[in-house]
Amino acid sequence: GQQSLGFGAVFLIFLTTLLLAGQTVSSLAEEKGNKVIEILAAAVPLESVFLGKLLGMLGVAVLFIGFWTLLAIGGGLVALTQIDPGTIAATGKPAAALTVAPASGWPFFFGVGIAYFVMAFLLLGAVFLGVVAQAGTVREIQMLSLPITIFQVGMFSLSTAAASAPGTGLAKFAQIFPFSSPFAMAARAATDEAKMIHLAALAWQALWVALVVFGAGVSLRSGGRGGRGG
């Protein structure tokens, strides 16, 4: 049951990041087209521009998820009022489902899951921004974004395999590799009660977010066709 919770966390984080992180692509592509990036780059470093875009899109993503989560909870509560209590007691399935809990506890599992979603979103968004920095047209952006999406699906497959085999070498590799680490560590929180390891994992992922953002800024200054030297 705990492995199932870990797999669910991996799937949920992957789905939300893949759907929402792509918004940074269209946003930055539009700003490159109307020369907004050049104006911003003249006032502040490009790394600050990229980080600001990431944090802004993260705020939009959190608001989007919060709205639909509240809507889903409300719909679930309404649905429960329409179910016969006698039927629920006879099946016993809801009570059995509630007995499955993550090894780290529900409050910590939810909290660290949100933190790992943030890191996964920032990592994927930073990579997308770096791709947009190297592209000159919308068609090029689409062509360059496809390999990143395929790579992210590969990270999802790696993390689900790690979630089904906790404690193995594959699981440890998925937890260390930066682009699969948010998913694999979220799954680990469901099967392992250790908590301090998650602080180290979040710091490791934050370091890679900074490296990717810095690399995107350097690449745009040195060779990006949409930069000031384009």
N, C-alpha and C positions, 0 to 999 in steps of 0.2 A: 504493500500500500504506500509506503514512503517513497519507493522508487517511482510509482505512478504519480505522486505529487511532484517529484523532481522532474519527470518528463513533462507534466503539465506546465511547470514553471518555465522550462526551456521553450516549449511551444508558444506560450503566451508572450514571453519577452521577444522571441524571434519575430512573431507575427506583427506585433505592435511597432517594433523598430523598423522592420522592412517596409511597412505601410507609411510610417510617418517620417522616417529619415529622408526619404526621397523628395520631400517637400523642399528641402534645402537646395536641391539641384535646380528646380524650376525657379526658385526665388533668386538665387545667385546668377543664373543664366540671364534672367530678365535684367538684373542690375548691370551685368556686363554689357548687355546690348545697348542700354541707354547711358553708358559711361558713368554710372553712379560709383562703381568700384574705383575708377580713376580719381574721382573727386575725394572719396574717403581715403584712398591711399596717399593722397597728397597731404592729408592732415594727421593721420595716425598710421602706425605700422600695419602692414597687411595681416600679420598674425592677430592683432587686436580686432581687425575687421572680421576675420574668419571666426574667432572665438565669440564675438558679439552675435554674429549670425547664428552660430550653434546654440548659444544660450537663449536667444530669442525664439528659435524654432522649438527648443526644448520646452519653453513656457507654453507655446501653442499646443504642443503634443500633450503636456500634462493637463491642460485645460480640456482638450478634446477627450482624453481618456476619462478624466473625472466626470465629465458630463454624461458620457455613455455608461459609465459604471453606475452612477446614481440612477440613471434611467433603467438599467437592467435590474438593479436591486429593487426598485419600485415595482417593476413588472413582475419580478419573482414573488414579492410579498402579496401582490394582488392575485397571482396564480395560486398561492398557497391558501388564500381564503376561499377559493373555489373547489378545493379538494376535500373530500370527505375524511374527517379525522379517523373514522373507523377503518378506512382503507389503508391509511398510513400505518396505523398500529398493527394491522394484520400482516402487512408485508414486512415491516421491520427494516426496510432498506435504508431510509433516512437515518435511523438510529445507528445502524451499522457503519454508515459512511462517516458519521461524526466521530466514531471511535478511532479513525485513522488520523494521526497528527504527525507533523514533521518532527524529526529528532531534536531540532533546535527550538521547538515551540512555535506556536502560531504567531505571536507578536513579533518575534525576531525574524521569522520566516517572511512575513509580509514586509517588514521594514527593509531587510536586506534585499528582498526581491525588487522593491522599488529602486533601491540604490543601484542594483545591477542593471535594471532597465535604463537608468540614466546613463550609466557608463557605456552600455551597448549602443544607445542612441548617439552619444557623443562620438564614439569610435567610428561608427558607420557614417554618421554625418560628416565627420572630419575627412574621411576617405572620399566621400562624394564631393566635398568642396575642393579637395585636391584635384579630382578628375575634372571638375568644371573649370578650374584654373588653367588647365592645359588645353581645353577645347576652345575652338573659335566659333562654332556654329551649334545650333540645336541638334542637328543630325550627328555631329561628332560627340556631343554630350551623351546622346542616346546610345551610340555605339560603344563608348567607353564605360558607360554605366552598366551595361549588360554583364561584362566579366565580373564586376564587383558583386552584382546580385547573385551570380552563379557561385562565387566564392563564399558569399554569406550563406547560401543554401548548404554548401559543404561544411561550414562551421556548425550549422544546425544539425547536420547528420552526425558530425563528430561528437557534438554535445549530447545528443540523444543516445548514442552508443556508450558514452561515458556514464550517463545517468542510469543505464541498465546494468553497468558493471562497476559499481563504486569500489574504490580502493585499488583498482588495477593500474597498470602502467599507462593504459590508454586514458583512463580518467585523470591521472596526474598530468599527462601531457595536455589534455584539453583544458585543464584548470590553469596551466602555466601559459599556454599560447595566448597572446593578448586578445586576439579577435574571437576566440571561443571561450575565453575565461569568464566573461559575465554569465553566459548560459550555463557552463559547467559548474561554476561555483554556486549558482542559484539551485542547481540540482543537488549539490553537495549539502546545502543547508537543510534539505529534506531528509537526508539519511545519516548525517553526522552531527553530533551535538556540539562539536567544537565551534567556538564563536570568534576567538581572536584571529584565526586564520583569515577571516573575511575582511578584517581591517587591512591586513597586508595585501590581499587580493585587490581591494578597492584602490589602494595607493599605487599598486603596480599598473592597474588599468588607467588611472589618472595620469600617470607618467607617459603612457603610450598615447593618450589623447593629446597631451602637450607636444609630444614628438611629431605626431601626424599633422597637427595644426601648424607647427613651426616649419615642417617640411613643405606643406602646401604653400605657405607664404614665400619661402625661399624659391620654390620652383616657379611661382608666378613672377617673381621679380627677375629671375635669371633667364627663363625661357618661355614663359606663358605668353601666348599671342594676344591674350586679352588684357595684359598688364600695361604699365606705362611705357614699356619699351616696345610694345607690339606695333 
